[in-house]
Amino acid sequence: MTDLSEELRMPTPCPSCGSHRVRVSEVHNPDNKVFCSSCNTYRGIYSEFEEELRTAPKSEKERLIEEAVNKKDS
């Protein structure tokens, strides 16, 4: 069976391990769960993750990293 998830980069690190990478469903339903790719900690639901990507304050360097990583994985 094919894995129906993808990895993206969050602006905020995981509180458990510090990783910025998360695993989300490729379907992108607003109520789908989001997990840390490194330690599998539950990070929230996709709609919260999407809102954080749009509104989280970040430096120019952080914005460019996220843009490059998330574009490459899509």
ZAZADREN-114755 format. One record per residue (C-alpha): residue number from 1; residue in one letter; x, y negated, z negated. Coordinates in nm, 3 decimals, padded with zeros to 5 digits. Each point is the difference from the previous one (the first is absolute). Layout:
// ZAZADREN-114755
mido marke c1 c2 c3
NUM A X Y Z
...
//
This chain:
// ZAZADREN-114755
mido marke c1 c2 c3
1 M 00.000 00.000 00.000
2 T 00.129 -00.346 00.090
3 D 00.082 -00.250 -00.273
4 L -00.248 -00.287 00.033
5 S 00.202 -00.252 -00.199
6 E 00.254 -00.267 00.083
7 E 00.259 -00.191 -00.201
8 L -00.004 -00.377 -00.036
9 R 00.195 -00.252 -00.206
10 M -00.172 -00.192 -00.280
11 P 00.117 -00.344 -00.114
12 T 00.001 00.116 -00.364
13 P 00.202 00.294 -00.129
14 C -00.145 00.308 -00.165
15 P -00.018 -00.054 -00.378
16 S 00.128 00.354 -00.059
17 C 00.298 00.027 00.237
18 G 00.051 -00.338 00.170
19 S -00.058 00.123 00.357
20 H -00.180 -00.230 00.245
21 R -00.113 00.290 00.225
22 V -00.358 00.128 -00.024
23 R -00.193 00.278 00.170
24 V -00.343 -00.086 00.141
25 S -00.255 00.182 00.212
26 E 00.025 -00.069 00.374
27 V -00.378 -00.052 -00.004
28 H 00.037 -00.318 -00.216
29 N -00.335 00.032 -00.178
30 P -00.030 -00.277 -00.262
31 D -00.057 00.250 -00.283
32 N 00.288 00.239 00.087
33 K 00.263 00.046 -00.270
34 V 00.354 -00.137 00.043
35 F 00.295 00.187 -00.154
36 C 00.369 -00.078 -00.050
37 S 00.203 00.193 00.258
38 S 00.283 00.067 -00.246
39 C -00.169 00.109 -00.324
40 N -00.361 00.054 00.115
41 T -00.139 -00.248 -00.255
42 Y -00.349 -00.125 00.082
43 R 00.037 -00.367 00.107
44 G -00.364 -00.093 00.068
45 I -00.246 00.007 00.288
46 Y 00.065 -00.101 00.359
47 S -00.214 -00.316 -00.011
48 E 00.213 -00.130 -00.294
49 F 00.319 00.091 00.186
50 E -00.120 -00.180 00.313
51 E -00.089 -00.310 -00.204
52 E 00.343 00.004 -00.167
53 L 00.173 00.015 00.340
54 R -00.195 -00.308 00.113
55 T 00.025 -00.211 -00.314
56 A 00.309 00.098 -00.199
57 P 00.254 -00.283 -00.019
58 K 00.334 00.107 00.144
59 S 00.326 -00.141 00.118
60 E 00.082 -00.025 00.369
61 K 00.243 00.291 -00.041
62 E -00.267 00.220 -00.162
63 R -00.254 -00.093 00.270
64 L 00.242 00.097 00.279
65 I 00.084 00.333 -00.166
66 E -00.369 00.089 -00.041
67 E -00.082 -00.105 00.354
68 A 00.281 00.213 00.146
69 V -00.067 00.308 -00.214
70 N -00.379 -00.002 00.036
71 K 00.019 -00.064 00.375
72 K 00.249 00.284 00.053
73 D -00.217 00.248 -00.191
74 S -00.325 -00.091 00.175
//
